[in-house]
Amino acid sequence: MNKHRMNRRTAAGVALALLGAAAALPAAAQGAFPDKPVKLVVPFPPGGTSDISGRVLADALSKELGQPVIVENKAGAGGSVGARFVAESKADGYTLLLGTTSTNGTNSAVYKNLSFDALKSFTPITRILSVPGVLAINKSFPAKNYAEFAKLVGQSPGKYSYASSGNGGATHMAMEYYKSLSGLRVVHVPYRGTGPALNDVIGGQVEMIYDTLASSMPHIKSGNLVPMALATPRRLKELPEVPTFAELGLKSANEGFWNGVLAPAGLPADVLEKLHGAIVRALRTPMVQEKFAAAGAITVEDTPAAFAKIIADDIVKWKKVAETSHITAD
């Protein structure tokens, strides 16, 4: 009788142990990142450089993570709407931001009432690309190289004008930064988007534009725009005769525009490590590098600490530009 009771007790104990182990399995599985789709928020409308790069990365990253990476466009206020959404999301690695020079750089300088901090509200993971900036003139402008351009503009302060995609935008800020370094005085003409700005420069209503090479390259190839200088680490094989700003003695103007991936502040270290490794592996795939190059971008990768420093330095730089040039987007 006692032996029978002991067998029943032993069987019950084994059953309870098995139930406990079974109950623990889902909890363990839930703790393994990622165990569900990851959302990549692109804070701009579909079709632009950031949207294209985000979708290229998402496709490659989904293969590295073993989970779908879904792109969600949340546009508005120069990218601040989407950035705020991510800043306010749970820091678990499942909501990421496709950040840009605007969202985590220039916006801090020109929007005075942002509800998030461009650095402290996020966990920087890595940049993914750099897009060269280009200073270009229309084909009827009476200069064919930078020396002629600088001499002509320098002799007539305030006579010439430049177009931008909008007041307080990254290209507007970059041109004002170039002006502060070069000492040239050119009048700003803001537009509602890059397309209208390019159209008026090509049409001759405005003499010049500072733009991303990605959107200006087709017009350069057609001969409607003449590039004067590039913000890129070295001369490009596609434009071998065009000097970099560094070559012209303007080294600090030689930085292009970036895209990068950030998570909400407080991301656990193990999730950060896993995301960083997966993104870097994705960036090194031939598919990503080829598609970025086709869009006029250069693939880059950083450590999280290096990326954080880039953002911090950008914020300081752009705030100084905004103060000096009295730029605000509010």
Stockholm file with secondary structure:
# STOCKHOLM 1.0

chainA/1-330         MNKHRMNRRTAAGVALALLGAAAALPAAAQGAFPDKPVKLVVPFPPGGTSDISGRVLADALSKELGQPVIVENKAGAGGSVGARFVAESKADGYTLLLGTTSTNGTNSAVYKNLSFDALKSFTPITRILSVPGVLAINKSFPAKNYAEFAKLVGQSPGKYSYASSGNGGATHMAMEYYKSLSGLRVVHVPYRGTGPALNDVIGGQVEMIYDTLASSMPHIKSGNLVPMALATPRRLKELPEVPTFAELGLKSANEGFWNGVLAPAGLPADVLEKLHGAIVRALRTPMVQEKFAAAGAITVEDTPAAFAKIIADDIVKWKKVAETSHITAD
#=GR chainA/1-330 SS CHHHHHHHHHHHHHHHHHHHHHHHHHHHHHTSSCSSCEEEEECSCTTSHHHHHHHHHHHHHHHHHTSCEEEEECCCGGGHHHHHHHHTSCSSSSEEEEEETIIIIIHHHHCTTCSSCTTTTEEEEEEEEEECEEEEEETTSSCSSHHHHHHHHHHSTTTCEEEESSTTSHHHHHHHHHHHHHCCCCEEEECSSHHHHHHHHHHTSSSEEEEEHHHHHHHHHHTSEEEEEEESSSCCTTSTTCCBTTTTTCGGGCCCEEEEEEEETTCCHHHHHHHHHHHHHHHTSHHHHHHHHHTTCEECCCCHHHHHHHHHHHHHHHHHHHHHHTCCCC
#=GC SS_cons         CHHHHHHHHHHHHHHHHHHHHHHHHHHHHHTSSCSSCEEEEECSCTTSHHHHHHHHHHHHHHHHHTSCEEEEECCCGGGHHHHHHHHTSCSSSSEEEEEETIIIIIHHHHCTTCSSCTTTTEEEEEEEEEECEEEEEETTSSCSSHHHHHHHHHHSTTTCEEEESSTTSHHHHHHHHHHHHHCCCCEEEECSSHHHHHHHHHHTSSSEEEEEHHHHHHHHHHTSEEEEEEESSSCCTTSTTCCBTTTTTCGGGCCCEEEEEEEETTCCHHHHHHHHHHHHHHHTSHHHHHHHHHTTCEECCCCHHHHHHHHHHHHHHHHHHHHHHTCCCC
//
